Protein backbone atom coordinates (compact mmCIF):
# COMPACT_ATOMS: atom_id res chain seq x y z
CA UNK A 1 0.00 0.00 0.00
CA UNK A 2 1.44 3.37 -1.01
CA UNK A 3 2.19 5.82 1.74
CA UNK A 4 0.92 9.38 1.68
CA UNK A 5 3.91 11.60 2.49
CA UNK A 6 1.70 14.57 3.32
CA UNK A 7 -0.32 12.52 5.80
CA UNK A 8 2.82 11.12 7.38
CA UNK A 9 4.35 14.57 7.64
CA UNK A 10 1.24 15.91 9.34
CA UNK A 11 1.18 12.99 11.77
CA UNK A 12 4.83 13.56 12.63
CA UNK A 13 4.15 17.23 13.36
CA UNK A 14 1.24 16.23 15.59
CA UNK A 15 3.37 13.73 17.48
CA UNK A 16 6.19 16.15 18.23
CA UNK A 17 4.17 18.62 20.36
CA UNK A 18 2.46 15.69 22.09
CA UNK A 19 5.82 14.10 22.89
CA UNK A 20 7.23 17.43 24.12
CA UNK A 21 4.24 17.93 26.40
CA UNK A 22 4.59 14.42 27.80
CA UNK A 23 8.31 14.88 28.37
CA UNK A 24 7.71 18.20 30.14
CA UNK A 25 4.98 16.74 32.34
CA UNK A 26 7.20 13.83 33.38
CA UNK A 27 10.20 16.10 33.92
CA UNK A 28 8.10 18.42 36.07
CA UNK A 29 7.10 15.59 38.38
CA UNK A 30 10.58 14.09 38.61
CA UNK A 31 12.40 17.40 38.94
CA UNK A 32 10.05 18.67 41.63
CA UNK A 33 10.02 15.55 43.79
CA UNK A 34 13.60 14.33 43.34
CA UNK A 35 15.61 17.38 42.26
CA UNK A 36 16.82 18.49 38.85
CA UNK A 37 20.42 17.34 39.17
CA UNK A 38 19.35 13.93 40.49
CA UNK A 39 17.34 13.11 37.35
CA UNK A 40 19.01 12.19 34.08
CA UNK A 41 17.70 12.40 30.56
CA UNK A 42 17.55 8.61 30.28
CA UNK A 43 15.17 8.37 33.22
CA UNK A 44 12.94 11.10 31.79
CA UNK A 45 12.56 9.47 28.36
CA UNK A 46 12.09 6.04 29.92
CA UNK A 47 9.34 7.28 32.24
CA UNK A 48 7.71 9.30 29.46
CA UNK A 49 7.85 6.32 27.10
CA UNK A 50 9.47 8.27 24.26
CA UNK A 51 12.73 8.01 22.35
CA UNK A 52 15.65 10.20 23.35
CA UNK A 53 15.67 12.01 19.95
CA UNK A 54 12.14 13.21 20.75
CA UNK A 55 13.48 15.01 23.80
CA UNK A 56 16.27 16.70 21.89
CA UNK A 57 13.92 17.76 19.10
CA UNK A 58 11.83 19.64 21.66
CA UNK A 59 14.56 20.78 24.07
CA UNK A 60 18.13 21.60 23.14
CA UNK A 61 19.56 20.18 26.37
CA UNK A 62 18.64 19.07 29.87
CA UNK A 63 19.30 22.64 31.02
CA UNK A 64 16.75 23.86 28.46
CA UNK A 65 14.26 21.28 29.74
CA UNK A 66 14.88 22.37 33.33
CA UNK A 67 14.30 26.02 32.40
CA UNK A 68 11.10 25.04 30.55
CA UNK A 69 9.88 23.17 33.64
CA UNK A 70 10.53 26.24 35.77
CA UNK A 71 8.82 28.58 33.31
CA UNK A 72 5.72 26.41 33.58
CA UNK A 73 6.07 26.37 37.36
CA UNK A 74 6.34 30.17 37.24
CA UNK A 75 3.08 30.46 35.27
CA UNK A 76 1.28 28.19 37.72
CA UNK A 77 2.69 30.13 40.66
CA UNK A 78 1.38 33.45 39.38
CA UNK A 79 -1.97 31.93 38.53
CA UNK A 80 -2.36 30.95 42.19
CA UNK A 81 -1.14 34.35 43.34
CA UNK A 82 -3.49 36.19 40.99
CA UNK A 83 -6.43 34.04 42.13
CA UNK A 84 -5.83 35.19 45.72
CA UNK A 85 -5.61 38.80 44.55
CA UNK A 86 -8.79 38.54 42.46
CA UNK A 87 -10.71 37.04 45.40
CA UNK A 88 -10.16 40.21 47.48
CA UNK A 89 -10.22 43.21 45.14
CA UNK A 90 -8.75 46.36 46.62
CA UNK A 91 -7.66 44.65 49.85
CA UNK A 92 -3.92 43.80 49.66
CA UNK A 93 -3.84 42.59 53.25
CA UNK A 94 -6.56 40.01 52.60
CA UNK A 95 -4.93 39.10 49.28
CA UNK A 96 -1.61 38.25 50.91
CA UNK A 97 -3.23 36.35 53.77
CA UNK A 98 -5.34 34.33 51.32
CA UNK A 99 -2.27 33.42 49.33
CA UNK A 100 -0.33 32.43 52.45
CA UNK A 101 -3.24 30.40 53.79
CA UNK A 102 -3.03 28.27 50.66
CA UNK A 103 0.72 27.90 51.06
CA UNK A 104 0.23 26.81 54.67
CA UNK A 105 -2.25 24.14 53.60
CA UNK A 106 -0.03 22.83 50.80
CA UNK A 107 2.91 22.43 53.19
CA UNK A 108 0.88 19.89 55.15
CA UNK A 109 0.44 17.46 52.27
CA UNK A 110 2.62 14.32 52.03
CA UNK A 111 3.86 15.12 48.52
CA UNK A 112 5.03 18.64 49.40
CA UNK A 113 8.59 19.38 48.32
CA UNK A 114 8.71 23.10 48.86
CA UNK A 115 8.93 25.70 46.11
CA UNK A 116 10.38 24.46 42.84
CA UNK A 117 11.96 27.88 42.28
CA UNK A 118 13.69 27.91 45.66
CA UNK A 119 14.87 24.34 45.20
CA UNK A 120 16.31 25.12 41.77
CA UNK A 121 18.12 28.20 43.08
CA UNK A 122 19.77 26.05 45.75
CA UNK A 123 20.72 23.39 43.20
CA UNK A 124 22.16 25.90 40.73
CA UNK A 125 24.22 28.64 42.39
CA UNK A 126 25.74 29.59 39.02
CA UNK A 127 24.21 33.00 38.15
CA UNK A 128 24.18 32.32 34.41
CA UNK A 129 22.50 28.91 34.56
CA UNK A 130 19.12 28.92 32.72
CA UNK A 131 17.29 27.36 35.68
CA UNK A 132 18.83 29.88 38.07
CA UNK A 133 17.76 32.79 35.89
CA UNK A 134 14.11 31.68 35.81
CA UNK A 135 14.15 31.18 39.59
CA UNK A 136 15.70 34.57 40.28
CA UNK A 137 13.22 36.36 38.02
CA UNK A 138 10.33 34.73 39.91
CA UNK A 139 11.71 35.69 43.32
CA UNK A 140 12.52 39.25 42.28
CA UNK A 141 9.00 39.73 40.95
CA UNK A 142 7.50 38.28 44.12
CA UNK A 143 9.59 40.66 46.21
CA UNK A 144 8.49 43.60 44.06
CA UNK A 145 4.83 42.69 44.39
CA UNK A 146 4.99 42.15 48.14
CA UNK A 147 6.68 45.49 48.67
CA UNK A 148 4.10 47.20 46.47
CA UNK A 149 1.24 45.54 48.34
CA UNK A 150 2.78 46.57 51.66
CA UNK A 151 2.79 50.15 50.38
CA UNK A 152 -0.86 49.85 49.38
CA UNK A 153 -1.65 48.78 52.95
CA UNK A 154 -0.17 52.04 54.19
CA UNK A 155 2.92 50.63 55.87
CA UNK A 156 5.37 53.33 56.89
CA UNK A 157 8.27 51.11 55.83
CA UNK A 158 6.73 49.16 52.98
CA UNK A 159 9.99 47.69 51.73
CA UNK A 160 10.85 46.18 55.11
CA UNK A 161 7.35 44.75 55.54
CA UNK A 162 7.40 43.30 52.02
CA UNK A 163 10.78 41.72 52.67
CA UNK A 164 9.53 40.33 55.98
CA UNK A 165 6.62 38.67 54.21
CA UNK A 166 9.01 37.21 51.65
CA UNK A 167 11.17 35.78 54.43
CA UNK A 168 8.09 34.17 55.99
CA UNK A 169 7.15 32.61 52.66
CA UNK A 170 10.63 31.22 52.06
CA UNK A 171 10.72 29.91 55.62
CA UNK A 172 7.42 28.11 55.04
CA UNK A 173 8.80 26.49 51.89
CA UNK A 174 11.77 25.04 53.76
CA UNK A 175 10.14 24.19 57.08
CA UNK A 176 7.29 22.49 55.25
CA UNK A 177 9.81 19.96 53.96
CA UNK A 178 11.57 19.60 57.32
CA UNK A 179 8.58 19.21 59.63
CA UNK A 180 5.75 18.09 57.36
CA UNK A 181 2.27 17.82 58.78
CA UNK A 182 1.87 19.81 61.99
CA UNK A 183 4.99 21.88 61.40
CA UNK A 184 5.36 25.65 61.75
CA UNK A 185 4.60 26.31 58.08
CA UNK A 186 0.92 25.70 58.77
CA UNK A 187 0.80 29.02 60.64
CA UNK A 188 2.53 31.15 58.00
CA UNK A 189 -0.63 33.19 57.33
CA UNK A 190 -1.17 33.87 61.05
CA UNK A 191 2.44 34.98 61.47
CA UNK A 192 2.07 37.25 58.43
CA UNK A 193 -1.05 38.73 59.96
CA UNK A 194 0.87 39.51 63.16
CA UNK A 195 3.75 41.02 61.20
CA UNK A 196 1.43 43.19 59.13
CA UNK A 197 -0.46 44.32 62.22
CA UNK A 198 2.73 45.28 64.00
CA UNK A 199 4.03 47.16 60.95
CA UNK A 200 0.83 49.13 60.42
CA UNK A 201 0.58 50.02 64.12
CA UNK A 202 3.87 51.96 64.00
Secondary structure, DSSP 8 states (H G I E B T S, - for coil): ----HHHHHHHHHHHHHHHHHHHHHHHHHHHHHH-TTT--HHHHHHHHT--HHHHHHH-SSHHHHHHHHHHHHHHHHHHHHHHHHHHTTT-HHHHHHHHHHHHHHHTTSTT----HHHHHHHH---TT-HHHHHHHHHHHHHHHHHHHHHHHHT-TTHHHHHHHHHHHHHHHHHHHHHH-TTSGGGGHHHHHHHHHHHHHT-
